[in-house]
Amino acid sequence: METFLAVARHGSIRRAAAQLHITEAAASAAVAHIEKQLGAKLIAKSGRGITLTEAGRVYAEYCRSILGLMKEAQAAVRRAETGRLRIGVVATAGEYVLLRLLASFRDRYPEIEVGLSIHPRDLLFIELQHHETDLVIAGRPPRDTGLVVRARRPSRLVVVGSPGRCQDPRTATWLLRGQGSGTLETTLALLDRLQIRPPTLTLGTHGAVLAAAREGLGVTLIHSDAIETDVAEGQLEVLPVEGTPLDRPWHAVTTRTPTPAARLFLAHIVDCGQVGAHAFHVCPGTAENR
């Protein structure tokens, strides 16, 4: 299954074999063996590479979930204090929210092996559904995913720009993140509510958007956590825009069955005695997001 997923990810037997440090013949044989077992064609030639058939796409989704569950099961039977924790986080929360929490958690539980993945929100929740990540810190998960919001931390979205160089937000260039970003979706919804069609510049990453705003290239909607220092130092200013600030809390999200290490981390981030003002708040009933 790991070989098949590598082939699917790279669209190439050769590149998959190189990543897995096996021969091309071995990679090709593994895929052929699966096809024979299933009685279905999973890959097809496409130019110089390969592409997944519809059956291949379906099987790849199952492979991700099965392999993710296997790794989750291995972590679940280990003692929580010596287990493994895989955290997924969006860039803004990773830089301005998670690191403080993670530092105190590592001091408290030094034997827990921590892995961190930083991706757009949509990709993180897909990873969580496939059990490839144990816990995600991001915006609210989509409905009907079966994921559980365990805790929240208040945060607001504000519009910022460079002091003295800001145009009217109704006509200024708006700096946008890439596809899959929850902030991108919220920005576009805000522009629709304001009934404006200003010029936009897509820069992709959180860091690039923030740097561009400092340089006066435009204005952007951003979490207040990310701009506290810039505002204090006079590099950015919060602009009065109708409909803002927007309440957009951070969510700590797991599957229905969080691993022991994930439960320890959740208990840590809601412990004011350990993390002070940066603490999350337990969601009443921790009801599933439906």
DRENDO-1510 file (C-alpha; in Angstrom, 1 decimal, always signed):
<recs>
REC; n; res; u; v; w
REC; 1; MET; +0.0; +0.0; +0.0 .
REC; 2; GLU; +2.8; +2.4; +0.8 .
REC; 3; THR; +4.4; +1.6; -2.6 .
REC; 4; PHE; +1.1; +2.2; -4.4 .
REC; 5; LEU; +0.6; +5.5; -2.6 .
REC; 6; ALA; +4.1; +6.7; -3.5 .
REC; 7; VAL; +3.4; +5.8; -7.1 .
REC; 8; ALA; +0.1; +7.7; -6.9 .
REC; 9; ARG; +1.7; +10.7; -5.3 .
REC; 10; HIS; +4.6; +11.0; -7.8 .
REC; 11; GLY; +2.8; +9.9; -10.9 .
REC; 12; SER; +5.8; +7.8; -11.7 .
REC; 13; ILE; +7.1; +4.3; -10.9 .
REC; 14; ARG; +10.7; +5.6; -11.2 .
REC; 15; ARG; +10.3; +8.5; -8.7 .
REC; 16; ALA; +8.3; +6.4; -6.3 .
REC; 17; ALA; +11.0; +3.7; -6.3 .
REC; 18; ALA; +13.7; +6.3; -5.7 .
REC; 19; GLN; +11.8; +7.7; -2.7 .
REC; 20; LEU; +11.3; +4.3; -1.2 .
REC; 21; HIS; +14.9; +3.1; -2.0 .
REC; 22; ILE; +13.7; +0.1; -4.0 .
REC; 23; THR; +14.1; -0.9; -7.6 .
REC; 24; GLU; +11.7; +0.2; -10.3 .
REC; 25; ALA; +10.9; -3.5; -10.9 .
REC; 26; ALA; +9.9; -4.0; -7.3 .
REC; 27; ALA; +7.7; -0.9; -7.3 .
REC; 28; SER; +6.0; -2.0; -10.5 .
REC; 29; ALA; +5.6; -5.6; -9.2 .
REC; 30; ALA; +3.9; -4.3; -6.0 .
REC; 31; VAL; +1.3; -2.3; -7.9 .
REC; 32; ALA; +0.7; -5.2; -10.3 .
REC; 33; HIS; +0.2; -7.6; -7.3 .
REC; 34; ILE; -2.4; -5.3; -5.8 .
REC; 35; GLU; -4.2; -5.0; -9.2 .
REC; 36; LYS; -4.3; -8.8; -9.5 .
REC; 37; GLN; -5.6; -9.2; -5.9 .
REC; 38; LEU; -8.3; -6.6; -6.5 .
REC; 39; GLY; -9.2; -7.6; -10.0 .
REC; 40; ALA; -9.1; -3.9; -11.0 .
REC; 41; LYS; -6.8; -1.6; -13.0 .
REC; 42; LEU; -5.5; +1.1; -10.7 .
REC; 43; ILE; -3.0; +3.0; -12.9 .
REC; 44; ALA; -2.8; +4.0; -16.6 .
REC; 45; LYS; -0.1; +5.5; -18.7 .
REC; 46; SER; -0.4; +9.3; -19.2 .
REC; 47; GLY; +2.3; +10.8; -21.4 .
REC; 48; ARG; +5.7; +10.0; -19.8 .
REC; 49; GLY; +4.1; +9.2; -16.5 .
REC; 50; ILE; +1.1; +7.5; -15.1 .
REC; 51; THR; -2.3; +8.6; -13.7 .
REC; 52; LEU; -4.8; +6.9; -11.4 .
REC; 53; THR; -7.9; +5.3; -12.8 .
REC; 54; GLU; -11.2; +5.9; -10.9 .
REC; 55; ALA; -10.6; +2.6; -9.1 .
REC; 56; GLY; -7.1; +3.8; -8.3 .
REC; 57; ARG; -8.3; +7.0; -6.8 .
REC; 58; VAL; -10.9; +5.2; -4.6 .
REC; 59; TYR; -8.3; +2.6; -3.5 .
REC; 60; ALA; -5.7; +5.3; -2.7 .
REC; 61; GLU; -8.2; +6.9; -0.3 .
REC; 62; TYR; -8.7; +3.6; +1.5 .
REC; 63; CYS; -4.9; +3.1; +1.6 .
REC; 64; ARG; -4.3; +6.4; +3.3 .
REC; 65; SER; -6.9; +5.7; +6.0 .
REC; 66; ILE; -5.7; +2.1; +6.6 .
REC; 67; LEU; -2.1; +3.1; +6.9 .
REC; 68; GLY; -3.0; +6.1; +9.1 .
REC; 69; LEU; -5.0; +3.8; +11.4 .
REC; 70; MET; -2.2; +1.3; +11.6 .
REC; 71; LYS; +0.2; +4.1; +12.8 .
REC; 72; GLU; -2.5; +5.4; +15.1 .
REC; 73; ALA; -3.0; +1.9; +16.6 .
REC; 74; GLN; +0.7; +1.6; +17.3 .
REC; 75; ALA; +0.7; +4.9; +19.2 .
REC; 76; ALA; -2.5; +4.1; +21.0 .
REC; 77; VAL; -1.1; +1.0; +22.8 .
REC; 78; ARG; +2.0; +2.8; +24.0 .
REC; 79; ARG; +2.0; +4.7; +27.3 .
REC; 80; ALA; +0.8; +8.3; +26.6 .
REC; 81; GLU; +4.0; +9.8; +28.2 .
REC; 82; THR; +6.3; +7.8; +25.9 .
REC; 83; GLY; +4.0; +7.9; +22.8 .
REC; 84; ARG; +4.0; +9.8; +19.6 .
REC; 85; LEU; +2.0; +12.9; +18.7 .
REC; 86; ARG; +1.4; +14.1; +15.2 .
REC; 87; ILE; +0.1; +17.7; +15.1 .
REC; 88; GLY; -1.2; +19.5; +12.0 .
REC; 89; VAL; -1.4; +23.3; +12.0 .
REC; 90; VAL; -2.1; +26.2; +9.7 .
REC; 91; ALA; +0.9; +28.5; +9.2 .
REC; 92; THR; -0.5; +31.4; +11.3 .
REC; 93; ALA; -1.4; +29.3; +14.3 .
REC; 94; GLY; +1.8; +27.4; +14.0 .
REC; 95; GLU; +4.0; +30.5; +14.3 .
REC; 96; TYR; +1.9; +32.5; +16.8 .
REC; 97; VAL; -0.1; +30.1; +18.8 .
REC; 98; LEU; +1.3; +26.6; +18.8 .
REC; 99; LEU; +5.0; +27.1; +19.5 .
REC; 100; ARG; +4.5; +28.5; +23.0 .
REC; 101; LEU; +2.2; +25.6; +23.9 .
REC; 102; LEU; +4.5; +23.1; +22.3 .
REC; 103; ALA; +7.5; +24.3; +24.2 .
REC; 104; SER; +5.9; +23.9; +27.6 .
REC; 105; PHE; +4.4; +20.6; +26.5 .
REC; 106; ARG; +7.9; +19.3; +25.6 .
REC; 107; ASP; +9.2; +20.4; +28.9 .
REC; 108; ARG; +6.4; +18.6; +30.7 .
REC; 109; TYR; +6.6; +15.4; +28.6 .
REC; 110; PRO; +10.1; +15.2; +27.1 .
REC; 111; GLU; +9.7; +11.5; +26.0 .
REC; 112; ILE; +6.8; +12.1; +23.7 .
REC; 113; GLU; +7.9; +12.1; +20.1 .
REC; 114; VAL; +6.3; +15.1; +18.4 .
REC; 115; GLY; +5.8; +15.5; +14.6 .
REC; 116; LEU; +4.5; +18.7; +13.0 .
REC; 117; SER; +3.0; +19.3; +9.6 .
REC; 118; ILE; +2.1; +22.8; +8.4 .
REC; 119; HIS; -0.5; +22.9; +5.6 .
REC; 120; PRO; -3.6; +24.9; +4.5 .
REC; 121; ARG; -6.7; +24.1; +6.5 .
REC; 122; ASP; -8.4; +21.9; +4.0 .
REC; 123; LEU; -5.4; +19.6; +3.6 .
REC; 124; LEU; -5.0; +19.3; +7.4 .
REC; 125; PHE; -8.6; +18.1; +7.9 .
REC; 126; ILE; -8.2; +15.6; +5.1 .
REC; 127; GLU; -5.1; +14.3; +6.8 .
REC; 128; LEU; -7.0; +14.1; +10.1 .
REC; 129; GLN; -9.8; +12.2; +8.5 .
REC; 130; HIS; -7.3; +9.7; +7.1 .
REC; 131; HIS; -5.7; +9.3; +10.6 .
REC; 132; GLU; -2.4; +10.7; +9.2 .
REC; 133; THR; -2.4; +13.4; +11.9 .
REC; 134; ASP; -3.6; +13.1; +15.5 .
REC; 135; LEU; -4.7; +16.6; +16.2 .
REC; 136; VAL; -5.2; +19.8; +14.2 .
REC; 137; ILE; -5.1; +23.4; +15.2 .
REC; 138; ALA; -6.9; +25.6; +12.6 .
REC; 139; GLY; -10.2; +27.2; +11.9 .
REC; 140; ARG; -13.5; +25.4; +12.2 .
REC; 141; PRO; -13.6; +22.0; +10.4 .
REC; 142; PRO; -16.1; +21.5; +7.6 .
REC; 143; ARG; -19.5; +20.0; +8.5 .
REC; 144; ASP; -20.3; +16.3; +8.2 .
REC; 145; THR; -16.7; +15.2; +8.6 .
REC; 146; GLY; -17.2; +13.3; +11.9 .
REC; 147; LEU; -14.3; +15.4; +13.4 .
REC; 148; VAL; -14.6; +16.6; +16.9 .
REC; 149; VAL; -13.8; +20.1; +18.1 .
REC; 150; ARG; -12.3; +19.6; +21.6 .
REC; 151; ALA; -11.2; +23.1; +22.6 .
REC; 152; ARG; -11.2; +26.7; +21.3 .
REC; 153; ARG; -9.0; +29.8; +21.8 .
REC; 154; PRO; -10.4; +33.3; +21.0 .
REC; 155; SER; -9.0; +35.1; +18.0 .
REC; 156; ARG; -10.1; +37.9; +15.7 .
REC; 157; LEU; -9.5; +38.7; +12.0 .
REC; 158; VAL; -8.6; +42.3; +11.3 .
REC; 159; VAL; -7.7; +44.3; +8.2 .
REC; 160; VAL; -4.2; +45.7; +8.3 .
REC; 161; GLY; -1.9; +47.8; +6.1 .
REC; 162; SER; +1.3; +49.9; +6.3 .
REC; 163; PRO; +0.9; +53.1; +8.3 .
REC; 164; GLY; +0.9; +56.2; +6.1 .
REC; 165; ARG; +0.7; +54.3; +2.9 .
REC; 166; CYS; -2.7; +52.7; +3.1 .
REC; 167; GLN; -5.3; +53.5; +0.5 .
REC; 168; ASP; -9.0; +53.2; +1.1 .
REC; 169; PRO; -9.6; +49.5; +1.7 .
REC; 170; ARG; -12.4; +49.7; -0.7 .
REC; 171; THR; -10.0; +50.5; -3.6 .
REC; 172; ALA; -6.7; +49.3; -2.3 .
REC; 173; THR; -5.1; +46.0; -3.5 .
REC; 174; TRP; -6.0; +43.1; -1.2 .
REC; 175; LEU; -3.3; +40.6; -0.5 .
REC; 176; LEU; -4.5; +37.0; -0.6 .
REC; 177; ARG; -3.4; +33.6; +0.5 .
REC; 178; GLY; -3.4; +30.5; -1.7 .
REC; 179; GLN; -6.2; +28.0; -2.2 .
REC; 180; GLY; -7.2; +25.9; +0.8 .
REC; 181; SER; -6.8; +28.7; +3.2 .
REC; 182; GLY; -9.7; +29.5; +5.5 .
REC; 183; THR; -8.6; +33.1; +5.7 .
REC; 184; LEU; -8.8; +33.3; +1.9 .
REC; 185; GLU; -12.4; +32.1; +1.9 .
REC; 186; THR; -13.3; +34.6; +4.7 .
REC; 187; THR; -11.6; +37.5; +2.8 .
REC; 188; LEU; -13.6; +36.8; -0.4 .
REC; 189; ALA; -16.8; +36.5; +1.6 .
REC; 190; LEU; -16.0; +39.9; +3.3 .
REC; 191; LEU; -15.4; +41.5; -0.1 .
REC; 192; ASP; -18.8; +40.1; -1.3 .
REC; 193; ARG; -20.6; +41.5; +1.8 .
REC; 194; LEU; -18.9; +44.9; +1.2 .
REC; 195; GLN; -20.0; +44.7; -2.5 .
REC; 196; ILE; -16.6; +45.7; -3.7 .
REC; 197; ARG; -14.3; +44.3; -6.4 .
REC; 198; PRO; -10.8; +45.7; -5.5 .
REC; 199; PRO; -7.6; +44.6; -7.2 .
REC; 200; THR; -6.1; +41.5; -5.6 .
REC; 201; LEU; -2.6; +40.0; -5.4 .
REC; 202; THR; -2.2; +36.3; -4.4 .
REC; 203; LEU; +1.0; +35.6; -2.6 .
REC; 204; GLY; +0.2; +32.2; -1.2 .
REC; 205; THR; +1.9; +32.0; +2.1 .
REC; 206; HIS; +1.2; +33.8; +5.3 .
REC; 207; GLY; +4.7; +35.1; +5.6 .
REC; 208; ALA; +4.7; +36.6; +2.1 .
REC; 209; VAL; +1.3; +38.3; +2.7 .
REC; 210; LEU; +2.5; +39.8; +6.0 .
REC; 211; ALA; +5.7; +41.1; +4.4 .
REC; 212; ALA; +3.9; +42.6; +1.5 .
REC; 213; ALA; +1.5; +44.4; +3.8 .
REC; 214; ARG; +4.5; +45.9; +5.7 .
REC; 215; GLU; +5.9; +47.2; +2.5 .
REC; 216; GLY; +2.7; +48.9; +1.5 .
REC; 217; LEU; +1.8; +46.6; -1.3 .
REC; 218; GLY; -1.8; +46.4; -0.1 .
REC; 219; VAL; -4.1; +45.5; +2.8 .
REC; 220; THR; -4.9; +42.1; +4.1 .
REC; 221; LEU; -7.3; +40.3; +6.5 .
REC; 222; ILE; -5.3; +38.5; +9.1 .
REC; 223; HIS; -5.5; +37.0; +12.6 .
REC; 224; SER; -4.8; +39.5; +15.4 .
REC; 225; ASP; -2.3; +37.0; +17.0 .
REC; 226; ALA; +0.0; +37.5; +14.0 .
REC; 227; ILE; +0.3; +41.3; +14.0 .
REC; 228; GLU; +0.6; +42.2; +17.7 .
REC; 229; THR; +4.4; +43.0; +17.4 .
REC; 230; ASP; +4.1; +44.7; +14.0 .
REC; 231; VAL; +1.3; +47.0; +15.3 .
REC; 232; ALA; +3.3; +47.8; +18.5 .
REC; 233; GLU; +6.4; +48.6; +16.5 .
REC; 234; GLY; +4.4; +50.8; +14.0 .
REC; 235; GLN; +5.0; +48.6; +11.0 .
REC; 236; LEU; +1.3; +47.9; +10.5 .
REC; 237; GLU; -1.9; +49.5; +11.6 .
REC; 238; VAL; -5.4; +48.0; +12.0 .
REC; 239; LEU; -7.8; +49.6; +9.5 .
REC; 240; PRO; -11.5; +50.3; +10.2 .
REC; 241; VAL; -13.4; +48.2; +7.8 .
REC; 242; GLU; -17.2; +47.6; +8.0 .
REC; 243; GLY; -17.9; +44.1; +9.3 .
REC; 244; THR; -14.5; +43.7; +11.1 .
REC; 245; PRO; -13.1; +42.6; +13.4 .
REC; 246; LEU; -14.4; +39.1; +12.8 .
REC; 247; ASP; -14.5; +36.5; +15.6 .
REC; 248; ARG; -12.6; +33.5; +14.2 .
REC; 249; PRO; -11.4; +31.3; +17.1 .
REC; 250; TRP; -8.7; +28.7; +16.8 .
REC; 251; HIS; -10.0; +25.1; +17.1 .
REC; 252; ALA; -8.2; +22.0; +18.5 .
REC; 253; VAL; -9.7; +19.2; +16.5 .
REC; 254; THR; -9.4; +15.4; +16.6 .
REC; 255; THR; -11.1; +12.3; +15.4 .
REC; 256; ARG; -13.7; +10.6; +17.5 .
REC; 257; THR; -10.9; +8.4; +19.1 .
REC; 258; PRO; -7.9; +10.6; +19.9 .
REC; 259; THR; -4.7; +8.9; +20.8 .
REC; 260; PRO; -3.4; +8.9; +24.4 .
REC; 261; ALA; -0.7; +11.5; +23.5 .
REC; 262; ALA; -3.3; +13.7; +21.8 .
REC; 263; ARG; -5.4; +13.6; +25.0 .
REC; 264; LEU; -2.4; +14.6; +27.0 .
REC; 265; PHE; -1.8; +17.6; +24.7 .
REC; 266; LEU; -5.4; +18.6; +24.9 .
REC; 267; ALA; -5.3; +18.5; +28.7 .
REC; 268; HIS; -2.1; +20.6; +28.6 .
REC; 269; ILE; -3.4; +23.4; +26.4 .
REC; 270; VAL; -6.5; +24.0; +28.5 .
REC; 271; ASP; -4.5; +24.1; +31.7 .
REC; 272; CYS; -4.1; +27.8; +32.6 .
REC; 273; GLY; -1.6; +26.9; +35.3 .
REC; 274; GLN; +0.7; +25.5; +32.7 .
REC; 275; VAL; +0.1; +27.8; +29.7 .
REC; 276; GLY; -1.4; +31.0; +31.2 .
REC; 277; ALA; -3.2; +33.4; +28.9 .
REC; 278; HIS; -2.5; +31.3; +25.9 .
REC; 279; ALA; -4.8; +28.5; +27.1 .
REC; 280; PHE; -7.6; +27.0; +25.0 .
REC; 281; HIS; -11.0; +26.5; +26.5 .
REC; 282; VAL; -12.8; +23.1; +26.6 .
REC; 283; CYS; -15.8; +23.0; +24.3 .
REC; 284; PRO; -19.0; +22.3; +26.2 .
REC; 285; GLY; -19.7; +18.6; +25.7 .
REC; 286; THR; -17.0; +18.5; +23.0 .
REC; 287; ALA; -19.8; +17.7; +20.6 .
REC; 288; GLU; -19.0; +16.3; +17.2 .
REC; 289; ASN; -19.0; +18.9; +14.4 .
REC; 290; ARG; -22.0; +17.9; +12.3 .
</recs>
